[in-house]
Amino acid sequence: MQEDLRRAGIEPWAWVVNNSIAAAAPTSALLRRRAANELPEIDAVRTRYAHTAIVPLLAVELIGIPALTGLSE
């Protein structure tokens, strides 16, 4: 995907892994299994690209600047 962006003249600066089950630290056995399957993919992104943000799967969608600002705190 990064190469596709570069061909389009867009230089990626960072990557966001959004709605990560692994980052949400689930307690359900099924979701823990799904989270474990996510980890190699997340690790590949973190290893290949310098700037990476991981956003957990949230119970409530964040809307608005104050809610989004809370992700960085």
C-alpha positions in Angstrom: 0.0 0.0 0.0 2.8 2.4 0.8 4.3 1.9 -2.7 0.8 2.7 -4.2 0.7 5.9 -2.3 4.2 6.9 -3.4 3.2 6.2 -7.1 0.4 8.6 -6.5 2.8 11.3 -5.3 1.9 10.9 -1.6 4.7 10.3 0.8 3.3 8.5 3.9 4.6 9.8 7.2 2.8 7.5 9.6 0.5 4.5 9.8 -2.5 4.0 12.0 -3.7 0.6 13.1 -7.4 1.4 13.9 -9.9 -0.7 15.9 -7.2 -3.0 17.2 -8.7 -5.8 19.3 -5.2 -6.6 20.7 -4.8 -3.0 22.0 -8.3 -3.2 23.6 -7.1 -6.0 26.0 -10.2 -8.2 25.7 -11.2 -10.6 28.4 -13.3 -12.9 26.2 -11.5 -16.1 25.1 -12.7 -15.6 21.5 -11.6 -12.0 21.4 -8.2 -12.9 23.0 -7.7 -15.4 20.2 -8.5 -12.8 17.6 -6.2 -10.4 19.3 -3.4 -12.9 19.2 -3.9 -13.3 15.5 -3.6 -9.5 15.1 -0.3 -9.2 16.8 2.0 -10.5 13.9 0.3 -8.0 11.6 0.7 -5.1 14.1 4.4 -6.1 14.7 5.0 -6.1 10.9 3.6 -2.5 10.6 5.7 -1.3 13.7 8.8 -2.9 12.3 8.6 -1.6 8.8 7.4 1.9 9.4 8.9 4.5 11.7 5.8 6.2 12.9 2.9 4.0 14.0 -0.2 4.6 16.1 -2.3 1.8 17.5 -5.9 2.7 18.3 -7.9 0.2 20.3 -11.3 -1.0 19.5 -13.6 1.1 21.6 -17.1 0.5 22.9 -18.2 4.0 22.0 -17.2 5.8 18.8 -15.2 9.0 19.5 -16.7 12.1 18.0 -15.3 15.6 18.2 -12.0 17.1 19.0 -12.1 16.7 22.8 -12.9 13.0 22.5 -10.1 12.4 19.9 -7.6 14.4 22.0 -8.2 12.0 24.8 -6.6 9.2 22.7 -3.2 11.0 23.0 -3.3 11.4 26.8 
